[in-house]
Amino acid sequence: MKYILAIFASLVSSTAVTEEAPSSKVVVELYTSQGCSSCPPADKVLEELSHKYEKLVLPLSFHVDYWNYIGWEDPFSSKENTKRQRGYQKLSGRSSIYTPQTVINGKREMVGSHKNKVFTAVHTEAKMLDERPDVTLIQNAKDISVSIGAGKGSGDIIAVEYTPHERTDVLRGENRNRKLSNVNIVDKFYKVGTWDGSAQRFNIPKGSSKGYAILIQKTGQRQIISANNL
């Protein structure tokens, strides 16, 4: 906890923190679309999180496909991302899904462009990082070694592959003639096993993506128990 508070203090004082980062991070999922004019401000919030809270936060940009019909087909969108967002619909208590939506650790949701609310929720969740099982990833020549520590609870182990950063010239649609910046763009995600509270070690194959993360999430797409990335 002292280390986590030191990181937040450093954001205010600009003092460097040299201690080892915690082996779990706060997961911030942004459901966004390049075809949505309301999304670029939320994309900027996520990008700011990725820079300021790099040691505490795992930001993931899930591009949905349901705005592709209005003039611009988001090159990063997928039906799988949209399906995952629908899984969070009960969490929001809303009758439909929307963009930009931010979901934090699978249990808090808000409009992704509401920066103060997003940062406050991240701060709250970060206070509990020390209570979570350790998750570490090591990159090898042909695969990724994953270690998960023992802890309380159980859940699905989800591997996420992502592209760290892309800039796109949008030629049509609501964001036409804009150059959009997106970070940690999810390429694909898939279940690789089940965590039962005991320590585990396993490998996942390396794909074409440059970023890799592991999420432990309660079955039924509920609260994220722990997570980390390379």
N, C-alpha and C positions, 0 to 999 in steps of 0.2 A: 504493500500500500504506500509506503514512503516513496518508493521509486515512481509510482504512478502520479502521486501528488507533485513530485519534483518535475516531472515532464510538463504538467500543466503550469507550474510556476515558471518554467523556462519559456513557455509560450508568451508569457507576459513580460518577463525580464530580458528575454533574448539570450539567457545564459545557456551554454551548451550542456547537454546531459550526456555523460559518457558511460553510464552503467549499462549493463546488459538489458535488452528489452524483455518484457514479459513474454512467456511462451503461449500466450493466448491474446486474441484481439477482439475488439468490438466490431461486429459485422454490420455494415451499412449498405443495404441494397437499394439502389435507385432504379425505379421502373420508368423508362424514358423513351423518347422517340425523336429522331431528327425531323419527323414530319409534324411535330407539335410545337407551336410558337411559344408555349408556356414552359417548355423544357430547358432551353439554354441556361436560364438563371439557376435551375437546379443542378445542371451539369457543372456549372461553375462552383457551386457549393461543394459538390462531391470532389472536384479537383482541389479545392482549397483544403478539404479534410485530408486528402492524400498527401499533401505537402506538409501541413502543420502538425498532423497527428500520425505521421507515418509509422511510429513505433507502437501506437495504440489501436489504430483503426485499420480494418480491412474493408475498403470501399469497393463495391462491385456494381457495375453498370449493366443492367439487364434491359436490352432494347426490345420493345414489344412490336408486334406486327399489325395491330389493329388500326393504325393511322396511315398505313401504306397506300390506302386508296385515294388520299386527298392531294395527290400530285407528286409525292416524293417517296420512293421505296427506300426505307432505311437499310443500308447495306449490312448492318449488324443485327437486324431484327430477326426474331424466330418465333415460331408458334410455341416452342418449348418454354421460352421466357414468359410469354403471355399466360401459358398454363400455370407456371409457378406463381405468377402474380394473382391469378384467380384463386389459388390455394390460400392466399392471405386475405381474401375478401371478407371472411367472417371476422377476422381481426379488426378490420376497419369499421364493421357494422354498417357498411354502405350497401346500396342495392346494386351497384355496378363498380367496375374498376375504372381507374383514371390515371392520367399522367400530369405532372410528375409526382409519383408516390415514393416516399422513402420508408423503408421498413428496417428497424434497428433491432438486431439480435432476435428477429422473428417474433417480437412481442410488442413493439411500439411502432405506430405508423403515423405519418404526417405528410403534409404537402412538402415536396422535396426542396422547394425554393424558399421555405421559411427557415432561413439560416439560424436564427437564434434558437428556435425550437430544436432543430437538428443538433446543434452544438451542445445545447443543454442536455439533451437525451444521451448523447455520446459521453458527456462528462459523468452523468449518473451511472451509466452502464460500466464505465471504466473503473469505477470504484470497486466493482465486484470481480475484476479480472483475477485477483490473487486466489479466488475461491474455485477457479475452474481448472479442469485437468489440463496438463501440459500437452501441447500439440507442436511437434517440430517436423520440418521438412528439410531434407538434404538432397541437393541435385547431384546425381551421378552421370556418367557418360551416356547411359542408355535408359535410365529410369529415375524416379524420385523415391527416396526412402522416407517413410512416414513412421513416426513414433507417437503414440498416444499414451499418456500416463493414466494411472488409476484414479478413480473418482466416484462421485455419487451419480446415480441415474443411468439411463441407457438411451440409445438413439441410433439413427442412421448415420453412416459415414458417407459424406458426399464430397467427391472430387470436383474441383472447378478449374477449368483452363480459361485464361483470359489474355487479352492484348493490353499491355500497359498504357498505351497512348496512341491516339490517331487524330488527325485533323482532316476534315472533309469539306470540300466546296459543295454546298447544296445549291443545285441549279433550278429547282422547281419547288412548288408547295409553299407552305406557310413561312418557311425559313429561307426562301430563295435568295440567292446572292449573298448568303452569309457563309463564313468559314467557321464551322463548329469544331470544338475541341471536346473529346471524350476520353475518359481515363478508365482503366481496368474494365475493359469491355469484355463481357462474358462470351466466350466462343462456344463452350458447351459445359454441361455439368451432368454428373451421373453418380449413382449410388455404388459404392465399392465394398460395402460391408455393414456390419452392425457392431456397435460398441455396447458392451454389457457392464461397463464399470471397471473392467480389468485392464491392465496395461496391454498394449498391442503394438506389434511392429509388422509392417508390410511394405510392398513396393507398388507404385503405379507407373504405367508406361509414360514416356515422354511423347507428346504429340508435336504439332507444328506451332503451338502457342508458346509465348515467352514467359507467361506468368502462371503459377500454380498455387492452389489453395486447398485446404481441407476444412470442411465444416462438420461438426457433430451436432445433429439437429434431432430433437424429439420427434419420434415417428408421428406422421400426420402433419408434417410441415408446421410444427409449433416452435417453441423457444429453441434458440441455438445455444447449446451447452458450452461449446468451446470452438475455437477456430484459429487458424494461422495460415501464413503464406510464406513463400520464399522471399 
